[in-house]
């Protein structure tokens, strides 16, 4: 069984959303998913003061990102998540 690197773009619901707190919650959620490794999180400017969080995960190629996406969406202040690149490593 191989592994894949997957990128998720997490969008806060407003420019005043607490990005630091959201990132801490994402770390906690990733730690609960034993088969998923959180590799990095990077803030990227979007528009009108809103910053997205680009999350890089490594997970087994037999799974998907649906479970962790659903958990991240439960964080207060998150409006959406978009799955981006998925690459076999």
LUMKOL-376638 format. One record per residue: x, y, z of N, C-alpha, C in turn; residue number from 1. Coordinates in Angstrom, 2 decimals, always signed. Each point is the difference from the previous one (the first is absolute). Layout:
n_px	n_py	n_pz	ca_px	ca_py	ca_pz	c_px	c_py	c_pz	nr
X	Y	Z	X	Y	Z	X	Y	Z	NUM
...
END
This chain:
n_px	n_py	n_pz	ca_px	ca_py	ca_pz	c_px	c_py	c_pz	nr
+0.85	-1.17	+0.00	-0.85	+1.17	+0.00	+0.90	+1.24	+0.00	1
-0.29	+0.93	-0.90	+0.77	+1.23	-0.11	-0.63	+1.13	+0.78	2
+0.60	+1.16	-0.17	-0.52	+1.19	+0.66	-0.18	+1.10	-1.03	3
-0.88	+0.93	+0.33	-0.23	+1.16	-0.85	+0.18	+1.27	+0.83	4
+0.39	+1.06	-0.69	+0.02	+1.34	+0.59	-1.22	+0.72	-0.54	5
-0.78	+0.57	+0.88	-1.22	+0.70	-0.40	+0.00	+1.41	+0.58	6
-0.45	+0.94	-0.81	-0.09	+1.39	+0.43	-1.47	+0.39	+0.18	7
-0.31	+0.60	+1.14	-1.34	+0.52	+0.26	+0.11	+1.51	+0.18	8
-0.91	+0.74	-0.60	-0.07	+1.44	+0.21	-1.20	+0.28	+0.91	9
+0.30	+0.50	+1.18	-1.02	+0.27	+1.01	-0.29	+1.50	-0.02	10
-1.28	+0.34	-0.22	-0.42	+1.40	-0.08	-0.76	+0.41	+1.27	11
+0.49	+1.04	+0.68	-0.75	+0.52	+1.14	-1.24	+0.76	-0.48	12
-0.93	+0.22	+0.90	-1.26	+0.65	-0.39	+0.07	+1.53	+0.02	13
+1.09	+0.57	+0.53	+0.10	+1.46	+0.02	+1.47	+0.42	+0.15	14
+0.29	+1.27	-0.30	+1.37	+0.49	+0.17	+0.44	+0.08	+1.46	15
-0.94	+0.00	+0.92	+0.34	+0.10	+1.42	+0.05	-1.37	+0.69	16
-0.12	-1.06	-0.78	+0.08	-1.35	+0.58	+1.38	-0.18	+0.64	17
+0.05	-0.71	+1.11	+1.24	-0.22	+0.73	+0.79	-1.13	-0.67	18
+0.87	+0.38	-0.94	+0.77	-0.98	-0.79	+0.88	-0.86	+0.91	19
+0.60	+0.62	+1.00	+0.87	-0.75	+0.91	-0.78	-1.11	+0.72	20
-1.19	+0.33	+0.47	-0.82	-1.00	+0.69	-0.46	-1.10	-0.97	21
-0.37	+0.39	-1.21	-0.41	-0.99	-1.00	+1.14	-0.97	-0.29	22
+1.22	+0.53	-0.14	+1.15	-0.86	-0.27	+0.26	-0.97	+1.16	23
-0.17	+0.48	+1.23	+0.17	-0.88	+1.17	-1.05	-1.12	-0.01	24
-1.24	+0.33	-0.35	-1.05	-1.01	-0.07	+0.29	-1.03	-1.11	25
+0.51	+0.47	-1.13	+0.36	-0.92	-1.09	+1.08	-0.96	+0.48	26
+0.99	+0.49	+0.75	+1.06	-0.87	+0.55	-0.60	-1.08	+0.90	27
-0.94	+0.39	+0.86	-0.64	-0.96	+0.90	-0.77	-1.06	-0.78	28
-0.73	+0.44	-1.02	-0.78	-0.94	-0.81	+0.92	-0.96	-0.73	29
+1.07	+0.50	-0.58	+0.94	-0.87	-0.72	+0.62	-1.03	+0.94	30
+0.27	+0.39	+1.23	+0.58	-0.94	+0.99	-0.97	-1.12	+0.33	31
-1.30	+0.27	-0.04	-1.01	-1.03	+0.29	-0.12	-1.02	-1.14	32
+0.36	+0.39	-1.20	-0.04	-0.91	-1.15	+1.36	-0.68	-0.10	33
+0.11	-1.19	+0.56	+1.29	-0.69	+0.14	+0.68	-0.30	-1.33	34
-0.76	-0.17	-1.08	+0.60	-0.35	-1.29	+0.34	+1.22	-0.85	35
-0.19	+1.21	+0.56	+0.26	+1.23	-0.75	+1.08	+0.80	+0.71	36
+0.99	+0.44	-0.78	+1.07	+0.84	+0.54	-0.17	+1.42	-0.52	37
+0.01	+0.96	+0.90	-0.04	+1.41	-0.37	+1.43	+0.44	-0.27	38
+0.28	+0.40	-1.22	+1.36	+0.40	-0.37	+0.21	+1.50	+0.09	39
-0.97	+0.79	-0.42	+0.17	+1.45	+0.08	-1.34	+0.71	-0.11	40
+0.01	+1.26	+0.47	-1.14	+0.90	-0.16	+0.57	+1.37	-0.35	41
-0.55	+0.60	-1.03	+0.50	+1.29	-0.45	-1.17	+0.94	-0.26	42
+0.10	+1.21	+0.51	-1.02	+1.02	-0.24	+0.25	+0.64	-1.36	43
-1.08	+0.17	-0.77	+0.11	+0.62	-1.32	-1.07	+1.09	-0.11	44
+0.39	+1.21	-0.41	-1.00	+1.06	-0.17	-0.94	-0.33	-1.15	45
-1.30	+0.29	+0.22	-1.02	-0.27	-1.03	-0.50	+1.33	-0.55	46
-0.78	+0.72	+0.78	-0.53	+1.31	-0.40	-0.67	+0.65	+1.19	47
-0.05	+1.32	-0.01	-0.72	+0.77	+1.03	+0.44	-0.36	+1.41	48
+1.28	-0.30	+0.18	+0.52	-0.32	+1.33	-0.19	-1.43	+0.43	49
-0.65	-0.82	-0.80	-0.20	-1.40	+0.35	+1.24	-0.80	-0.40	50
+0.42	-0.88	+0.89	+1.12	-0.89	-0.26	-0.50	-1.44	+0.05	51
+0.38	-0.80	-0.99	-0.31	-1.42	+0.04	+1.14	-0.72	+0.71	52
-0.23	-1.23	+0.38	+1.04	-0.83	+0.60	+0.17	-1.20	-0.93	53
+1.21	-0.14	-0.55	+0.30	-1.14	-0.85	+0.63	-1.08	+0.87	54
-0.67	-1.15	+0.06	+0.41	-1.09	+0.88	+0.54	-1.14	-0.86	55
+1.22	-0.45	+0.31	+0.60	-1.13	-0.70	-0.04	-1.22	+0.91	56
-0.63	-1.07	-0.49	-0.16	-1.24	+0.75	+0.64	-1.16	-0.75	57
+0.48	-0.99	+0.74	+0.45	-1.27	-0.58	-0.88	-1.09	+0.59	58
-0.59	-0.82	-0.88	-0.91	-1.05	+0.45	+0.11	-1.21	-0.92	59
-0.52	-1.15	+0.44	+0.04	-1.20	-0.83	-0.78	+0.21	-1.29	60
+0.48	-0.61	-1.09	-0.69	+0.17	-1.28	-1.32	-0.75	-0.06	61
-0.26	-0.84	+0.97	-1.26	-0.74	+0.02	-1.14	+0.80	+0.63	62
+0.35	+1.09	+0.66	-1.03	+0.81	+0.66	-0.28	+1.26	-0.79	63
-0.62	+0.92	+0.65	-0.31	+1.29	-0.62	+0.06	+1.08	+1.05	64
-0.31	+1.20	-0.39	+0.03	+1.13	+0.92	-1.37	+0.35	+0.56	65
-1.02	-0.75	-0.39	-1.37	+0.34	+0.42	-0.17	+0.09	+1.51	66
+0.54	-0.97	+0.74	-0.20	-0.02	+1.45	+0.63	+1.22	+0.67	67
+1.22	+0.33	-0.36	+0.65	+1.16	+0.62	-0.63	+1.30	-0.48	68
-0.45	+0.05	-1.25	-0.69	+1.19	-0.49	-1.26	+0.26	+0.82	69
-0.78	-1.03	+0.27	-1.24	+0.16	+0.77	+0.30	+0.49	+1.41	70
+1.09	-0.51	+0.60	+0.37	+0.45	+1.34	+0.46	+1.46	+0.00	71
+0.77	+0.40	-1.01	+0.48	+1.38	-0.08	-1.17	+0.96	-0.21	72
-0.99	-0.42	-0.79	-1.17	+0.87	-0.24	-0.79	+0.30	+1.28	73
+0.18	-0.81	+1.03	-0.70	+0.22	+1.27	+0.65	+1.10	+0.85	74
+1.20	+0.44	-0.39	+0.68	+1.05	+0.75	-0.76	+1.32	-0.21	75
-0.32	+0.70	+1.08	-0.66	+1.31	-0.16	+0.90	+0.96	-0.80	76
-0.61	+0.72	-0.92	+0.75	+0.96	-0.80	+0.45	-0.51	-1.36	77
-0.35	-1.25	-0.33	+0.36	-0.58	-1.30	-1.22	+0.05	-0.91	78
+0.19	+0.51	-1.22	-1.12	+0.03	-0.94	+0.06	-1.13	-1.01	79
+1.21	-0.40	-0.43	+0.09	-1.08	-0.99	+1.40	-0.59	-0.03	80
+0.08	-1.18	-0.62	+1.27	-0.68	-0.23	+0.00	-0.47	-1.45	81
+1.11	+0.20	-0.67	+0.14	-0.46	-1.37	+1.22	-0.92	-0.08	82
-0.23	-1.22	-0.49	+1.12	-0.92	-0.21	+0.73	+0.42	-1.26	83
+1.32	+0.04	+0.09	+0.82	+0.42	-1.13	+0.78	-1.16	-0.57	84
+1.30	+0.19	-0.11	+0.88	-1.02	-0.57	+0.04	-1.25	+0.87	85
-0.01	-1.15	-0.67	+0.22	-1.28	+0.66	+1.05	-0.73	-0.82	86
+1.13	-0.33	+0.64	+1.14	-0.58	-0.71	+0.48	-1.24	+0.71	87
+0.24	-1.05	-0.75	+0.57	-1.23	+0.55	+1.45	+0.26	+0.38	88
+0.39	-0.42	+1.21	+1.40	+0.19	+0.42	+0.65	-1.32	+0.33	89
END
